[in-house]
Amino acid sequence: KVTLPPAKLLRAASGKMASRDWTSAIRSFQQVISASVTPEDRQQYPLAAWMDIGECYYRAGKYFEAFFTYDHIEKSYQGDEKAGEAAYYRYRSATARHDQSKDPRDETLKKKARSDFATKYKDHPRAKDLQYYEGADYIADADSKTGGTEAEKNKAIELYQLATSRLSATPKSSILYTKAQARLGEILYKRKLFQKGLTK
């Protein structure tokens, strides 16, 4: 069996990806990795192929597979600039998985992926994107607590404050930033009225 050179295989795989044939593209990118046997080829092709495999899984809605693909990249290519990119996409995949499943285990996975990225790659250009999503998560968590016990309301205030802090550094987040500020103001205003005996 004649094995095509990885450069030619990569072009074919990229064509399938452009055609949104995700399953076939993944198989072709895997062939690129298998065909990269020389030191030069291993230096040039596998990482790019792995990144595209992760993207194909994500585009196909297979977020769990995308997560573990990016996890493999981040752990296998430490020191390469793509490791930080993979860590960000690992978080993005975990977020999409949780949005889809609403499973608390996936929420734990998402939060760990976010923490890992924030800890190891805080100077990465994607860090501001992470702050945006982190702020959105804080708002969602706070919204679920505003009608609860006093302790939950205190936590909501803390979360809204965290959200405004994270979102203030991200230009694209003006709507979410305004939402966090408005909800923080609302809960503090209601607390003030309650303390004055003007509301229940």
KOLDO-118223 format. One line per 10 residues: number of its first residue (from 1); their letters; for each residue x, y, z of C-alpha. Coordinates in pm, 1 decimal. Example, Ala and Ser with C-alpha at 12.3 -4.5 7.8 and 13.67 -1.06 7.14 Angstrom:
# KOLDO-118223
1> as> 1230.0/-450.0/780.0; 1367.0/-106.0/714.0
***
This chain:
# KOLDO-118223
1> kvtlppakll> 0.0/0.0/0.0; 141.8/336.7/-106.5; 121.1/605.2/160.6; 82.5/958.7/33.4; 311.1/1226.7/177.1; 161.5/1416.7/471.9; 156.2/1745.5/279.3; -76.0/1597.8/18.1; -288.0/1425.3/282.4; -318.7/1753.1/469.8
11> raasgkmasr> -446.9/1932.6/160.6; -705.9/1661.0/105.7; -813.9/1672.0/470.4; -842.5/2050.6/461.8; -1064.6/2023.4/154.2; -1298.8/1785.9/335.2; -1305.5/2020.3/632.4; -1393.2/2312.5/405.4; -1678.7/2100.5/269.1; -1799.8/2042.4/627.2
21> dwtsairsfq> -1753.4/1667.3/592.4; -1638.0/1647.8/951.8; -1616.0/1270.1/994.3; -1420.1/1216.8/674.1; -1196.9/1515.0/752.4; -1112.9/1374.1/1095.0; -1009.1/1041.8/943.2; -794.8/1222.7/687.9; -622.7/1437.0/951.2; -551.6/1119.5/1147.7
31> qvisasvtpe> -383.8/981.6/833.8; -167.7/1294.6/822.4; -45.8/1219.6/1174.1; 23.0/853.1/1092.9; 210.3/945.1/773.7; 438.6/1194.1/952.7; 727.1/954.3/1015.4; 1038.2/1164.3/950.4; 1162.6/1416.1/1208.1; 1088.5/1698.0/962.6
41> drqqyplaaw> 734.5/1577.7/902.2; 667.7/1528.8/1274.2; 783.8/1883.9/1330.5; 558.3/2028.6/1062.5; 230.0/1838.8/1032.6; 89.6/1653.4/1338.9; 19.0/1958.5/1555.8; -171.7/2132.4/1276.2; -364.2/1812.0/1210.1; -452.9/1769.5/1578.7
51> mdigecyyra> -580.5/2129.1/1597.7; -801.3/2071.7/1294.5; -930.5/1743.3/1439.7; -1038.7/1934.5/1750.5; -1212.3/2195.6/1536.4; -1391.3/1927.6/1332.3; -1522.0/1759.7/1646.4; -1638.0/2096.8/1778.1; -1812.5/2190.8/1453.4; -1978.8/1849.6/1447.6
61> gkyfeaffty> -2120.4/1911.2/1796.4; -1900.6/1641.3/1951.0; -1782.1/1864.0/2230.8; -1655.1/1587.7/2459.4; -1427.8/1454.0/2182.6; -1316.1/1809.8/2105.0; -1233.8/1866.4/2471.9; -1009.0/1562.0/2493.7; -842.5/1639.7/2160.1; -742.5/1985.0/2283.4
71> dhieksyqgd> -645.3/1836.4/2618.6; -406.7/1601.4/2435.9; -257.3/1893.3/2240.0; -207.3/2111.9/2546.1; -32.9/1834.2/2736.9; 172.3/1699.6/2444.0; 300.2/2030.3/2305.7; 404.9/2218.3/2617.6; 625.6/2511.5/2521.7; 464.7/2555.8/2181.2
81> ekageaayyr> 250.2/2867.1/2137.1; -34.9/2641.5/2024.1; -52.2/2488.7/2373.6; -218.8/2804.4/2505.2; -455.0/2812.6/2209.5; -546.3/2449.3/2274.7; -609.4/2523.5/2642.2; -850.7/2800.4/2545.0; -1034.5/2576.1/2297.3; -1044.6/2302.8/2561.3
91> yrsatarhdq> -1236.3/2546.8/2780.8; -1459.6/2650.2/2489.3; -1541.1/2284.4/2422.7; -1616.9/2218.2/2789.7; -1847.0/2522.3/2795.3; -2036.6/2401.5/2487.8; -2063.9/2053.7/2639.9; -2211.7/2195.9/2961.1; -2449.7/2425.6/2771.9; -2572.3/2117.6/2586.9
101> skdprdetlk> -2602.0/1874.5/2877.1; -2659.7/2094.8/3187.3; -2485.8/1812.4/3375.1; -2312.3/1925.5/3699.1; -2016.9/1702.6/3608.6; -1971.9/1896.5/3285.7; -1993.6/2221.8/3480.4; -1706.7/2097.5/3698.2; -1509.5/2011.8/3384.9; -1577.1/2358.1/3242.7
111> kkarsdfatk> -1465.9/2536.9/3558.3; -1146.9/2331.2/3580.0; -1065.1/2402.4/3214.8; -1121.9/2772.2/3276.4; -906.1/2770.7/3588.4; -626.9/2580.5/3412.1; -622.1/2831.0/3127.1; -636.3/3133.8/3357.6; -354.0/2997.0/3572.3; -112.1/2881.5/3302.4
121> ykdhprakdl> -188.1/3125.2/3019.2; -295.4/3449.3/3185.6; -92.4/3655.8/2935.1; -234.1/3476.2/2632.4; -425.1/3697.4/2383.6; -735.8/3485.1/2449.7; -735.0/3579.1/2818.9; -977.7/3866.4/2759.7; -1218.0/3626.5/2584.7; -1197.6/3408.2/2893.3
131> qyyegadyia> -1285.7/3704.0/3115.2; -1594.8/3760.2/2902.7; -1718.7/3403.2/2947.6; -1620.9/3402.9/3312.8; -1823.7/3719.5/3368.4; -2121.0/3563.2/3191.2; -2096.0/3257.6/3417.3; -2087.0/3476.4/3726.7; -2402.2/3656.1/3612.1; -2582.3/3325.8/3549.8
141> dadsktggte> -2478.1/3196.0/3892.3; -2587.3/3518.0/4059.1; -2923.7/3522.2/3879.7; -3001.6/3180.9/4028.7; -2946.7/3310.1/4382.2; -3120.4/3650.1/4391.0; -3450.8/3506.6/4516.0; -3301.2/3268.8/4770.2; -3189.2/3292.5/5130.5; -2997.7/3585.0/5272.6
151> aeknkaiely> -2674.3/3390.2/5233.3; -2756.5/3324.6/4867.7; -2835.0/3691.4/4810.7; -2499.6/3783.6/4964.3; -2336.9/3537.6/4725.3; -2529.1/3691.0/4435.2; -2394.6/4035.7/4525.1; -2042.5/3894.9/4536.3; -2089.9/3726.5/4197.8; -2230.4/4038.8/4031.0
161> qlatsrlsat> -1931.7/4232.5/4164.5; -1696.3/3967.8/4024.1; -1878.2/3983.8/3691.9; -1838.7/4361.4/3661.3; -1471.4/4327.3/3751.9; -1408.6/4065.6/3482.7; -1620.9/4233.8/3217.8; -1478.3/4582.9/3264.6; -1158.1/4468.5/3090.3; -1330.0/4329.4/2780.1
171> pkssilytka> -1449.8/4585.3/2522.6; -1692.6/4346.6/2350.5; -1880.3/4281.7/2673.0; -2053.9/4618.2/2719.7; -2404.4/4464.5/2722.2; -2314.0/4201.6/2981.0; -2124.7/4460.0/3185.7; -2431.7/4684.3/3190.9; -2649.2/4385.5/3284.9; -2422.2/4295.0/3576.8
181> qarlgeilyk> -2419.2/4654.3/3700.6; -2798.1/4684.5/3670.9; -2865.0/4360.1/3857.0; -2615.1/4449.1/4126.9; -2785.1/4786.7/4168.8; -3126.8/4623.5/4179.0; -3041.6/4371.3/4449.3; -2868.8/4637.7/4662.2; -3166.3/4873.7/4619.6; -3412.4/4602.1/4726.3
191> rklfqkgltk> -3194.5/4524.1/5026.8; -3196.8/4891.3/5125.6; -3576.3/4905.9/5099.3; -3605.2/4587.1/5306.3; -3379.5/4728.1/5575.6; -3602.0/5036.6/5591.6; -3909.1/4815.6/5623.9; -4049.5/4932.4/5289.1; -4062.5/4590.9/5127.8; -4080.2/4224.5/5224.0
***
